[in-house]
C-alpha cells in the first residue's frame, strides 16, 4: 500500500496504496506526481500469487527517490475465522521479525489489516473477533520487546473500536469501500492517518500498475526515511537538547508562556510517539504551539542516542515521556504505593510484563522464574527489557532534577558526560523505594492495589488489553495470591540485582565513559 505527503503540514495530502514493487521508475513517477510517503507490505502469505512483499533493495530505492515508507501486515484477514487471539499473537511475532529483518527502526507503526466489512458482533466476539485478534497483536509485539507500535487498517467502525479497546497508534481507513456498513454513519476515527478513497491504474510508459488513492492526514503518520538507524553519540544528542532548550526559552519569552522550559523539551521529544488520552492522564497534553515553533525552525524529533555508560542504544522518546510523567506526578508519600508517574515509567512496563508472563505461563509456570529470566536482563528480548529499565530510571532521575529547580541540559551533561549515570540504579532505588520491602509492595499496588482513574485505565489497556485477566484474580481466588507475591518478589529482586550489576561492572563502565569522552573531544576538534 502506498501513500503520500506534500508540503504544508496544516492540510491533507494525496496518497495511494499498491501491492506492486516500487522500482526506480515507479518511484520517480510517484515523486513527480507529488507523492512522498509509500506504504508497502511486509508479508505475502504462502500460496498467494500476488507477490506483494517488499523486495530486496526496494526500501533504498524508495529513499533514494525522496520518498518515505511505512509497513503493512496482512495475512488473509478477509473473514471472521482469520481473527483469533492466537493468530494475532503469531502475526505480531512474524510482523516484528520481518520488520526487523528489513531494518525498520524502533517506534515504527505496523498496520494490521481487517480487509472485510466486519459487523459489530464480529468486532466484539470472543474467542474469535477483531478486538480479540488485536489483543493478540498487542501481546505478540510486547513479547518481542515493544519495538513497534500497532496500527489498524479497516472500516471506520473497525478502526474506532480497535483504537478504543487496544490503543492502536494510527488508523488507515478503508474509505473507498462505500458498501461497508462499518463506514456508514460513523465518523473518521480520532487517530486516522490515512483514508483510502479511490482505485485507479497508473500508466508510466510501458509500465502499468494499480493504485488506490488515499488522503493522508498531515502531522499524523510520519513514515520513515531510513532504516537500520543506530543511536548517535550522547554529545551530539545533548547539543540537540541544548538547541531545543534555547528555543523553549525564546518561545516562553515571546509568547508569555509559563511552562517550564525543560518540560517543553520533554514534550517536544515525546509528542509524536507518546500522545493521546492515555498520555493526557499521565503527563498532561503537550504544547502544540511550541511544537510548531520548533518545526518552523528546522527542528525534528530525534529518537535515540547511545548511552555513554553501558553502550546500549536508548529510546529518547520513551525516556522523555517517562520524565514528563514523573514531573507531572509527585512520588507517593507512602513509598509502598504507586502514582501516575510510576505508570508512565516502571509501573506501566510492569503491567505489560505481567501480561507477558500470563501469555507465557505454559513455558514459565513460576512468575519468579519468569522475572529471573526476562526482567531487565542485558541482551535478552523482553517486554520489560534492560534498556526499558534504564530509560525508566533515567527518566525518573531527570524529572526529580528538574522538579528541584535544575534544567534538562545540565542534568544530561552531568548524567551522560560527567559520570552521574554510573550509579543510576542505586540512585533511583534509594530515592524511590529506600528498601526492597517498599519496592515489592509498590509493585503489588500497581498490579492489584485499589485502582484510581489513572491506574485503573492503565490496567485495562496494558493487562486486559493484552488478552489476560487482571492480576486481582490471583488475589481473590483462594491460594492464588502466591503467584502475584512471587511476581512482585521477582521485581524487587531485580532492582537489587541491577545495583549489584552496576557495582560489578563499575570499572568497565568507567572505561566506557573515558572512551566516550575521548571520542567526543575528537569530534569537537574536527568540527
Secondary structure, DSSP 8 states (H G I E B T S, - for coil): ------S-TTSEEEEEE-SS---HHHHHHHHHTT--EEEEES---TT-SS--B--TTHHHHHHHTT-EEEEEE-SS--SGGG-BHHHHHHHHHHHHHHHHHHT--TT-EEEEE--S---HHHHH-SSBSHHHHHHHHHHHHHHTTS-SEEEEEE-HHHHHHHHHHH--S-EEE-TT-TT-GGGSS----TTEEEEEEEEEEEEETTEEEEEEEEEEETTS---BS-SS---B-HHHHHHHHHHHHHHHHHHHHHHT--S-HHHHHHHHHHTTTS-SHHHHHHH----HHHHHHHHTTT-----EEE-TTT--EEEHHHHHHHHHHHHHS---SSTTS--HHHHHTHHHHHHHHHHHHHTTTTT-S-HHHHHHHHTT-TT---TT-HHHHHHHHHHHHHHHHHHTT--HHHHHIIIIISSGGGGHHHHHHHHHTSSHHHHHHHHHHHHHS---HHHHHHHHHHTGGGTS--TTHHHHSTT-HHHHHHHHHHHHHHHHHHHHHHHHTHHHHHHHHHHHHHHHHHHHHH-
